[in-house]
């Protein structure tokens, strides 16, 4: 069993990733850390707690991150056009009795890595604010973490916020640059591969037939997501599974092919948030360049909705 920390900004595809991880026995989720991006850090925390309670996984602790970017700026506006006002496609979950822990997200990351040296994989489906702050506080964790699998960047393809920048990197480019340069072992799961995955709309009817609270919720949430995708690309009958691919790779690394690179991030100008990769034997970042999308989507669909 792989010990993991999930680092999220719980919008729609983060919610799918959390459900996928919770239903995967190969993964032991030590905790979930939250940050801003798809929504505010407070909404991401609320969404995560409500989602875990709905999934019957309220025993997993949640740790909230900071409100400011790594350099102390106010975050960019949340992406309501694709994730809704509440981050979950405007689908409302019942209030959760579960609350976040008092420990800050980056403090938890440092503590957990020291308690499980060389045994923790950090799965990041958000900006790198929490990870950057953890490394800044205790640089030793660079050598004590097993690895990081990060959804972010667009090395060989255009971005999805600007023509240069992918959303997770764009929301805190300085944090990304800091972690990329830290030397922590990392697999970068960018738009280069996530855009090749597709959750088709006809799947949602099957989820509704399952007729559980989680299946109805996830179907309604994904309806909003797919409608937002269709506004930008009317010929796309579904949505990409950006964040869930990180979970899939944590379970089965053979889903992707990678190239070892040095990666840097542009932090100013029109290219702010752009990830620049250079193939390099001395690099420490494995950049995903190919994905077995069909095998991944099949695995995701077999896990995300619990049928028993």
Secondary structure as UniProt FT lines:
FT   STRAND          2..8
FT   HELIX           12..22
FT   TURN            25..26
FT   STRAND          27..34
FT   HELIX           41..54
FT   TURN            55..56
FT   TURN            58..59
FT   STRAND          62..64
FT   TURN            70..71
FT   HELIX           80..83
FT   TURN            85..86
FT   TURN            89..90
FT   HELIX           105..115
FT   TURN            116..118
FT   STRAND          120..124
FT   HELIX           129..137
FT   TURN            139..140
FT   HELIX           141..144
FT   STRAND          147..151
FT   HELIX           167..170
FT   TURN            171..172
FT   HELIX           173..182
FT   STRAND          186..189
FT   HELIX           191..194
FT   TURN            195..196
FT   STRAND          199..200
FT   HELIX           202..210
FT   HELIX           213..232
FT   TURN            234..235
FT   STRAND          238..239
FT   HELIX           242..251
FT   HELIX           253..255
FT   STRAND          256..265
FT   TURN            270..273
FT   STRAND          274..279
FT   TURN            281..282
FT   STRAND          285..291
FT   HELIX           293..304
//
